[in-house]
Amino acid sequence: MNRLDINIEDLLPHRDRMLIIDEIIELDDTSAVTSATVTDQWPFFDGKTVDSLILIELIAQTAGINNGWVRLKTHGQDSKKEGWLVGIKQSRFFVDAVSLNDLIITKAENQFEYKNYRHIAGVASIGSKIIGEVTLQLIQTELAG
């Protein structure tokens, strides 16, 4: 159950092991805050830890939560889910890996929007410690048909 009582699968196409967000903490028209607990089912799990590259995916999924929310508000529940191509403009990691059962809070904020383009700033933290900062560029694809 999400703190905001929103079904994450209504907002993201990710399923099974690729859906790593557990809860939506905050959500508005320009940003989202999520929580995720590291499990042994996560991509990059090596038996003890998960490589910090996973923070890029956490921030991208958190941005996807925001984009999905805006889509639902604008076009409704039955609207077509179109994909987003994600480019990593910049990333800084302050840890090499995250440990099993670490609780990661992620915030993604839309810094700039023009038509099918978004510039997203994201931060991932464990407690009060920032463990990663990522800037993403998103372009929404247009589905034919």
C-alpha positions, 0 to 999 in steps of 0.5 A: 500500500502506498502512502498516497494510495496510488497504484505504482503499476498504473504509473509505470510499465515496470513489472517484477524485478524491474519495478524497484519502487516500493512507495510513493511518498510525495507527488505533484505536477513537477516532482515525486518522492519515493522509497525503495528497500534494497532486496536480493531481487534487484538488478546488479545484486551480487550476493551482498550489495547492489552497484550504485548504478541502480540509483540511475534507475531509481531516479528514472522510475521516480521521474516516471511516477511523476510523468505517469501522474501527469498523464493520468490527470491530463488524459485519464486512466485509459490513456495510452502509455507512451514510452520515454527514452532516457539519457543520462546527462550527469551522475555523481555517486557518493557510494560504490554500492548499497547494502541489502535492506537499505531504505533509499529515498529518491526525489526526482524534479522536473527542472524544464519541460518543452513538448516531449522533452523533460530535464530531470534533477534527481537525488537519492539518500539513505537517511540524511546522507545523499548517496547519488545525484543524477540529471536525466534528459527524457524524450517521449516517443510517439507511438504510430497507429 
